[in-house]
Amino acid sequence: MVEKVDVYSDKSNGSKIYAFDYLRVIALVMILYDHLGGFYNPNFFFAVPLDIIQDFGAFGVSLFFLLSGFLFTYNGNYKNEAKKTFKKTMKTYVGCLMAFFLFYILQRLTWIIKTTYWSQFSTKQWIESMTLVGYFTGHGDVINGTTWFLIPLFLFYLVRIGYAWIYEKIKPEYNFLFLELFVLLIMFLLKGFHLSVSSTLVFVYMPLMGMILGEIFRKERRISIFNGSLLLIVNYVLMVIWFWVFAREYHDTYCYFVSFIYSLFLIIIFAIFKEQFKKSQMIDFCCKISLSVYLMHMTFGRFLLSFFSYISIPFSLSFVITIAVIFLISYIHMNILSRIIR
């Protein structure tokens, strides 16, 4: 999940809030460790953190989604939101296309010598995965199992345009209720049409939760803690209901909602103690490349780990080298993307 799911300069009243950058990097580390460590090698050190947490990946994805919503309302900069959101959407989507294309080129070169896991997929499946159309046809994550997060993210982008558009017209409480009804209508339509994309769109409730928290914590608060808490409860209950309908495995098999609660409390703690965090160049660098890392780590990472296993390199060393290579290609990917979408 994970994203940097949403890229924001965490500024409020002209001052940088560094605490959320640290939290973003924590989420990124959790996802990398889970997807390239525990997922690939269940015996890897600390692969399963605690039985009461689903896994590091769920924890990290929840954090990314919550942060996306939190920073949007916490910053409170709603001018030209439609234009900013369109640019952000294009940057994320083009970044996804680039990541797929680069990996496809790598695979084509590799297949000259040896077949890989990705050799089994047809050109149609590659195109469906690359363009995200596969999430609507039922073959969305066959190539890259992490790009599903873009579907609820793009729905969240649409939701926040609506929030910004009527922000000055009505009270925030009514604004959030309107958004809840809008998302609720979408969920009912998904249920009626039995669309396969429903199991991913339900995650939009996570950034919605973050938006409510951000509105509660911002300095120019326009919503009371009591009313905000009620909205948090309503949003969480609706999320659980629709996960039960569309993605019950997250409820029955995994403790995803427990991970989400931990993420929620972690954001609250960082928001309370935000003044204790100072600027770090390393943290800033990780934040800048986090979107690229998320888009590329599963495909390139799994390929590299498979290659290192084939030539009998110990897993711990393979993991370290793989992370280093992922960061390098993500840095290149980020720079190219920044030049394309300015």
C-alpha positions in Angstrom: 0.0 0.0 0.0 1.9 1.6 -0.4 2.5 5.2 -1.4 4.1 7.0 -0.5 0.3 6.9 -1.0 0.0 10.7 -1.0 2.7 13.3 -1.3 2.2 16.5 0.6 4.6 19.1 2.0 3.5 19.0 5.6 3.2 22.6 6.2 0.8 24.5 8.4 1.0 28.3 8.8 4.3 28.2 6.8 6.2 25.9 9.1 7.3 22.4 8.2 5.9 19.6 10.3 8.7 17.0 10.3 6.9 14.4 12.6 4.8 13.1 9.7 7.8 12.6 7.5 9.2 10.3 10.2 5.9 8.5 10.3 5.8 8.1 6.6 9.3 6.5 6.6 8.2 4.1 9.4 5.3 3.1 7.1 7.7 2.6 4.2 10.0 0.4 6.2 7.2 -1.7 7.5 5.9 -2.4 3.9 9.4 -3.1 2.6 10.2 -5.4 5.5 6.9 -7.3 5.1 6.8 -7.6 1.3 10.5 -8.4 0.7 11.3 -10.0 4.1 8.6 -11.8 5.9 6.4 -12.5 2.8 9.3 -13.9 0.8 11.0 -15.7 3.7 8.6 -16.5 6.6 11.6 -17.4 8.8 13.2 -14.0 8.4 13.9 -12.2 11.7 10.8 -10.5 13.1 8.7 -11.6 10.1 5.6 -11.6 12.3 5.7 -8.8 14.8 2.8 -9.7 17.1 -0.1 -12.0 16.8 -2.5 -9.0 17.5 -1.1 -7.2 14.4 -1.9 -8.6 11.0 1.5 -7.9 9.6 3.9 -5.0 9.0 2.4 -4.5 5.5 -1.1 -3.9 6.8 0.3 -1.5 9.4 2.3 0.4 6.8 -0.6 0.7 4.3 -3.0 1.9 7.0 -0.5 4.5 8.0 -0.1 5.8 4.4 -3.8 6.0 3.8 -4.4 7.7 7.2 -1.6 10.2 6.5 -3.0 11.1 3.1 -6.3 12.1 4.6 -4.8 13.7 7.8 -2.4 16.0 5.9 -5.1 17.1 3.5 -7.3 18.6 6.2 -4.5 19.4 8.6 -2.8 21.7 6.1 -6.2 23.2 5.1 -5.0 24.5 1.7 -8.0 24.0 -0.5 -7.4 26.6 -3.2 -7.4 25.2 -6.7 -7.9 21.7 -5.3 -9.3 20.2 -8.6 -6.2 21.4 -10.5 -3.8 20.2 -7.8 -5.5 16.8 -7.6 -5.5 16.4 -11.4 -1.7 17.0 -11.4 -1.2 14.6 -8.5 -3.3 11.9 -10.1 -1.4 12.2 -13.4 2.0 12.1 -11.6 1.0 9.0 -9.7 -0.6 7.2 -12.8 2.3 8.1 -15.1 4.7 6.9 -12.4 2.8 3.6 -12.3 3.0 3.2 -16.1 6.8 4.0 -16.0 7.4 1.4 -13.2 5.6 -1.3 -15.2 7.3 -0.4 -18.4 10.8 -0.5 -16.9 10.1 -3.8 -15.3 8.7 -5.2 -18.5 11.9 -4.2 -20.4 13.9 -6.0 -17.7 11.8 -9.1 -18.0 12.0 -9.2 -21.8 15.8 -9.1 -21.6 15.8 -11.8 -18.9 13.6 -14.1 -20.9 16.2 -14.3 -23.6 18.3 -16.3 -21.1 15.8 -17.8 -18.6 12.0 -17.8 -17.9 10.8 -16.1 -14.8 7.5 -16.0 -12.8 6.4 -13.2 -15.0 6.8 -15.2 -18.2 3.4 -16.8 -17.7 1.5 -13.6 -18.3 0.1 -12.6 -21.6 0.5 -9.2 -23.2 -3.1 -8.5 -22.4 -2.5 -9.2 -18.7 0.6 -6.9 -18.7 -1.5 -4.1 -20.3 -4.4 -4.7 -17.9 -2.1 -4.5 -14.9 0.0 -1.6 -16.2 -3.1 0.6 -16.9 -5.0 -0.6 -13.8 -7.9 -1.7 -16.0 -7.3 -5.2 -14.6 -8.8 -4.2 -11.2 -12.1 -3.8 -13.0 -11.8 -7.0 -15.1 -10.6 -9.1 -12.2 -6.9 -9.4 -13.2 -5.5 -6.3 -11.5 -2.6 -7.5 -9.4 -1.2 -10.5 -11.3 1.9 -8.6 -12.3 2.4 -6.2 -9.4 0.5 -7.0 -6.2 0.9 -3.5 -4.7 -0.8 -1.2 -7.3 -4.2 -2.0 -5.9 -3.8 1.0 -3.5 -4.1 3.4 -6.4 -7.8 2.5 -6.9 -9.0 3.7 -3.5 -6.4 6.5 -3.6 -7.9 8.0 -6.8 -11.4 7.7 -5.3 -10.1 9.6 -2.2 -8.8 12.3 -4.6 -12.3 12.7 -5.9 -13.7 12.8 -2.4 -11.3 15.5 -1.3 -12.2 17.7 -4.3 -15.8 17.6 -3.1 -14.7 18.4 0.5 -12.7 21.4 -0.7 -15.5 22.6 -3.0 -18.1 23.0 -0.2 -15.7 23.6 2.7 -16.6 27.3 3.1 -20.3 26.7 2.4 -21.3 24.3 5.3 -20.0 23.2 8.6 -17.3 20.5 8.5 -19.6 18.0 10.3 -22.1 18.2 7.5 -19.3 18.1 4.9 -18.1 14.8 6.3 -21.6 13.4 6.5 -22.1 14.4 2.9 -18.9 12.5 2.0 -19.9 9.5 4.0 -23.2 9.4 2.1 -21.4 9.8 -1.2 -19.1 6.8 -0.4 -22.0 4.8 1.0 -23.8 5.3 -2.3 -20.8 4.0 -4.2 -20.6 1.0 -1.9 -24.3 0.2 -2.6 -23.7 0.5 -6.3 -20.7 -1.8 -6.1 -22.7 -4.4 -4.3 -25.5 -4.1 -6.8 -23.3 -4.5 -9.9 -21.0 -7.1 -8.2 -17.8 -5.3 -9.5 -14.5 -6.9 -8.6 -13.0 -3.5 -7.8 -15.2 -3.3 -4.7 -12.6 -5.1 -2.5 -10.1 -2.3 -3.1 -12.4 0.7 -3.2 -13.5 0.0 0.4 -10.1 1.2 1.6 -11.2 4.8 0.9 -12.6 4.8 4.4 -9.1 4.9 5.7 -8.1 8.3 4.3 -11.5 9.5 5.2 -10.7 8.6 8.8 -7.4 10.6 8.4 -9.3 13.6 7.1 -11.5 13.7 10.2 -8.4 13.4 12.5 -6.7 16.2 10.5 -9.6 18.5 11.0 -9.6 17.8 14.7 -5.9 18.5 15.2 -5.5 21.5 13.0 -4.8 24.8 14.7 -7.8 26.6 13.2 -10.1 23.8 14.3 -13.7 24.1 12.9 -14.9 20.9 14.4 -15.2 19.9 18.1 -13.4 16.9 19.5 -16.8 15.4 20.5 -18.3 15.7 17.0 -15.1 14.6 15.4 -15.0 11.5 17.6 -18.6 10.7 16.7 -17.6 11.0 13.0 -14.6 8.7 13.5 -16.9 6.1 15.1 -19.4 6.3 12.2 -16.6 6.0 9.6 -15.0 3.1 11.3 -18.3 1.2 11.7 -19.1 1.7 8.0 -15.6 0.6 7.0 -16.0 -2.6 9.0 -19.4 -3.3 7.5 -18.2 -2.9 3.9 -15.0 -4.9 4.5 -17.3 -7.7 5.8 -19.3 -7.5 2.6 -16.5 -7.0 0.0 -13.2 -8.2 1.6 -14.1 -10.6 4.4 -10.7 -12.2 4.4 -9.3 -9.1 6.0 -11.8 -9.5 8.8 -11.8 -13.3 9.2 -8.3 -14.4 8.3 -6.3 -11.3 9.2 -6.5 -8.8 12.0 -6.5 -5.9 9.6 -8.7 -3.7 11.7 -6.5 -4.1 14.7 -3.5 -3.0 12.6 -5.6 0.0 11.5 -6.4 1.0 15.1 -2.7 0.8 16.0 -2.0 3.1 13.0 -4.7 5.5 14.2 -3.2 5.8 17.6 0.4 6.2 16.2 -0.7 9.2 14.1 -2.4 10.7 17.2 0.8 10.3 19.2 3.0 11.9 16.5 0.5 14.7 16.1 0.6 15.4 19.8 4.4 15.4 20.0 5.1 16.9 16.6 7.3 19.6 17.9 9.8 17.0 19.2 10.9 16.0 15.6 13.7 17.8 13.8 14.7 17.9 10.1 16.6 14.9 8.8 18.1 14.7 5.3 17.8 10.9 5.3 14.2 11.1 6.3 13.5 13.8 3.6 15.2 11.7 0.9 13.2 8.6 1.8 10.0 10.7 1.7 10.8 12.0 -1.8 11.3 8.6 -3.3 8.6 6.8 -1.3 6.0 6.8 -4.1 8.6 5.3 -6.5 9.7 2.7 -3.9 6.1 1.6 -3.4 5.4 1.3 -7.1 8.6 -0.7 -7.9 9.6 -2.6 -4.8 7.4 -5.7 -5.2 8.3 -6.4 -8.8 12.0 -5.5 -8.9 12.5 -6.7 -5.3 11.0 -10.1 -5.8 12.9 -10.5 -9.1 16.2 -9.6 -7.4 15.6 -11.9 -4.4 14.8 -14.8 -6.8 18.0 -14.1 -8.7 20.1 -14.0 -5.5 18.5 -17.2 -4.3 19.3 -18.8 -7.7 23.0 -18.0 -7.3 22.9 -19.1 -3.6 23.5 -15.8 -1.9 22.4 -15.9 1.8 18.9 -14.3 2.3 20.0 -11.6 4.8 22.7 -10.3 2.4 20.2 -10.6 -0.5 17.7 -8.5 1.4 20.2 -5.7 2.1 21.4 -5.6 -1.5 17.9 -5.6 -2.8 16.8 -2.7 -0.7 19.8 -0.7 -1.8 19.1 -1.4 -5.5 15.4 -0.6 -5.0 16.3 2.8 -3.5 18.7 3.5 -6.4 16.2 2.7 -9.2 13.5 4.5 -7.2 15.7 7.6 -7.1 16.1 7.5 -10.9 12.4 6.8 -11.4 11.5 9.8 -9.2 13.8 12.2 -11.0 12.5 11.1 -14.5 8.9 11.4 -13.3 9.6 14.9 -11.8 10.8 16.1 -15.2 7.8 14.7 -17.0 5.2 16.1 -14.6 6.3 19.5 -13.3 
